[in-house]
């Protein structure tokens, strides 16, 4: 079910400027209020929400390299024993 608050927001696609095609990409929308919404282009009716404060903390962590281990070549799910 689509988030009823998504009709009044502007979605921004997180894709390289020269990217062509439908993705899959993540899209983000800010506001109204304190909410930040995220969705995948392939499933626009499924929307995840968080607060601006949590989003800003996450973005600062990305910039600081706190999540680089998730992007390593051959990285596995950190919840599985193989990743330990």
Residue, then its C-alpha position, 0 to 999 in steps of 0.5 A: x500500500x502506498x504511503x498516503x503522504x507521498x503525493x505531496x513530495x518531490x522524489x529525487x533519484x540517487x543515480x549517477x548523472x549519466x545513468x540511463x534506464x529504470x535502475x533499480x535506483x533508490x529515491x528519496x523525498x524530504x518533508x513535509x514535516x520531519x519525515x524522510x521517505x525512501x523507495x526503490x524505483x522498481x517498487x514505488x508503492x513500498x515506502x520506508x520512512x525515517x526522521x531527518x535527524x536519523x537520515x542526517x546521522x546516516x549520511x554523516x556515517x556514509x561520508x565518514x566511511x562507517x559503512x564501507x565494509x558493506x561495499x567491499x567486493x565479495x562482502x556478505x550479509x553481516x548477519x551470517x556466520x560467513x561474514x565473521 
